[in-house]
């Protein structure tokens, strides 16, 4: 991919996310703010901070289009706008003005599992930071763990599809966990996602420790030559 195409794609993703986040803010101002629905504003609070990651990602891919960390930042930061918009769109179409927004019920279901995507992207971001590669090949397994965890979590959300509607908006915030096979998928998927994030955080510490050790070795070598 050329730098020009990568730059256009990266900045387009950033601009789209920023636009959707702005629309979400507008929708939020005109809808009920009671009880559980107030908790959905968390996406709007985190949105601008996450969008900053998208800005850095677009900047990186416009200069180094083959750098994985840039695209990971684009995805992590760029997801903030669509997620915030999805929450507000579902509330608008199901509660504020029922029936006014087509597909609002399906969007409400989407909001029940999208948090898993954040976990997967966060794990990838930590594993790839800052070079675009894990500290060593064995750390790549945690990318697979994060990906499989995401998939299982999303599959577990299929149990909520028949319940899509206004009640599902509150159920996603403070509702019972699925039981049976969906419950197993949910537990395994959520656990895998969290463990992958923790392992990715450890990889940052490992990389930092190696960097300090290498710096210390170089300093010792310079002193000996002196």
N, C-alpha and C positions, 0 to 999 in steps of 0.2 A: 504494500500500500504506500502510495506517495505521501509526502509531507502535506501537500495541499489537500488531498482527500481526507487524510487523518485529521487535519486541523478543522476542516469543515464539519466532519462528523462529530468530533469532540466538542466543539463549541456549539453545534446544533443541539446536542444532547443536553448541554448545560443550559442553553437558552430555553429549551422546551421544559426542562425541570423547573427553572425559575418562573416561567409563565404559569405552569400548573400550580406552583406554590402560591403565586399571587392570586390566582382564581380561587384557590382553597381558602385563603384569608378572607376574600370578599364573601364567599358562601358562609364562612363561619360567623361573620358579623350579623347575618340575617337569619340565623337559625336558633332554636332553643338551646339554652346553656344549662339545663337542669341535670342534676345527679350524674348518672353514668355517661351521658353524652358529653359532659364537661371534660371527661378523661380523654376523649378523642382529640382534644386540642394539643396533646403531647406531641403529635406529629408536626404541628405548626411551630411549636417551640424548638424542636430539634431540627426542623427543616432548614432554616437558614445556616445553622452550623454544619449540617451535613452537606449543604450545597457548596460550602467552601471547599470540601474535598473534590467535588466535581469540577470546580474552577481550576484547582491544581492539576487534576487529571487532564483536563483539556489543554492546559499549558504544556504538560509533559508530552502528550501524544502529538501536539502540533510541531514539536521539535524532534521527538524520538518516537515515531509511529510504531516501532516494533518493540517498545518497552512495555512488558505486561503490567507493571505497577501503574502506568498511566491509565490504561484501560480499566484496571480494577478500581482506581480512584473515580474514574468517570461513572462506572456502574454504581459504586457505593454512594457517591454524592448525587448522581443523577436520579437515583431511585426515590429521593426524598420528595420531589415534586409529585410524581405519580401516586405515591402512597398517601400523601396528605390530601390530594385531590380526590382519590378514591373514597376516603373516609367521609369527606364533606359532600361529595356527590351522592353517596348512598343515603346520608342523612337528609339531604335536600329532596331526593326523589321518593323517600319512604316516610319521612316524618314532617319536614317543613312544608312541602307541597306534594303530597302523595300523588303518584302517577305522572308528575311533571317531567321526570327524567327517565327516559327509556333505559332498561337494563340495570336499574338501581339495585334490584334484588340480587342479581348476579354479582354486582360490584360489592355488595355487602358480604357475600360469601368470600370474595377475594381478600377482603380485609382480615378474615379470620386466620389466614395462614401466611400472609406476606411477611410477618416478623421473622419467619424462618429464613427468608432470603437475606435479610439484614445480617443474621448470624453467619450465614455462609460467606457473604461478601466480606464481613469483618475478619473472619478466619483467613480468607485468601489474602486480604490486605496486610495482615500482620505477618503471614508466612513469607510474603514476597517483598516486604519492606526491608531495606530501601533499594535493593539491587535489581528487583524483578525476578529473583530466583530464591528458593528456600536455602537455608544455611548448608544443607547437604541433600543428596538424592533421597535419603530415607525420610526426610521431612515431607516429601511429596505425598506420602500416604495420608497425611492429615487433610490434604485437599480432597482426596477421595472420601474420607470420613465426613467432611463437611458437606460434600455434594450428595452423598447417599443419605445423610441425615436430613437434608433439605427435601429430597424426594419422598422419603418416608413420612415426613411431617405433612407435606402437601397431600399425599395419598390419604393420610388419616383424616384430613379435613373434608373428605368426600361424605362423611357421615352427616355433616351439617348442611349439605346441599339441599335436601328436602325442606330444611327449616329456614332457608334464605328469606329474608323479609325484615321488618322493623325489629322484631325480637332478637334476631341474630346479631344486630349491632351491639346490643347490651350483653348478649350471651358471649360474644367474643372478648368482652372486657372482663366479665366476672361471671363465668358460667361453669358448669360441670365439665370435666374432661370426658372424652369419649370412652366407651367401654367395648369389650370384646376385641375383635381383630383391629378395628380402628384405634382402640385404646393402646394396644401393643405397638402399633405403628407410631402413634403419637409419642409414647414414652421413649421408644428406641430412637426415633428421629430427633426429638427435643434433646435427649441426653447426648446423642452423637454430636449435635450442633454445638452444645455448650462445651463438651470435652474438646472438640476441635478448636474452639476459640481459646480455651485455656492452653492447649498445646501450642497454638500459634503464638500466644503471648510469651510462653517459655522460649520459643524459638528466637524471639527478639532479644531476650536476655542472653541466650547462648551466643547469638551473633555479636552482641555488644561485648560479651566477655572475651570472645576471640579477637575482636578489634583492639581491646585494651591490651590483651596479651601480646598481640603483634606489635603494637606501638611500644610496649615496654621492651620487647626484644630488640627492636630497632634502636631504641634509646641506649640500651646496654651496649649494643654493637658500636654505636658512635662513640660512646665513652671509652671503650676498649681501644678503638683505633686512635683516639686522642692521646 
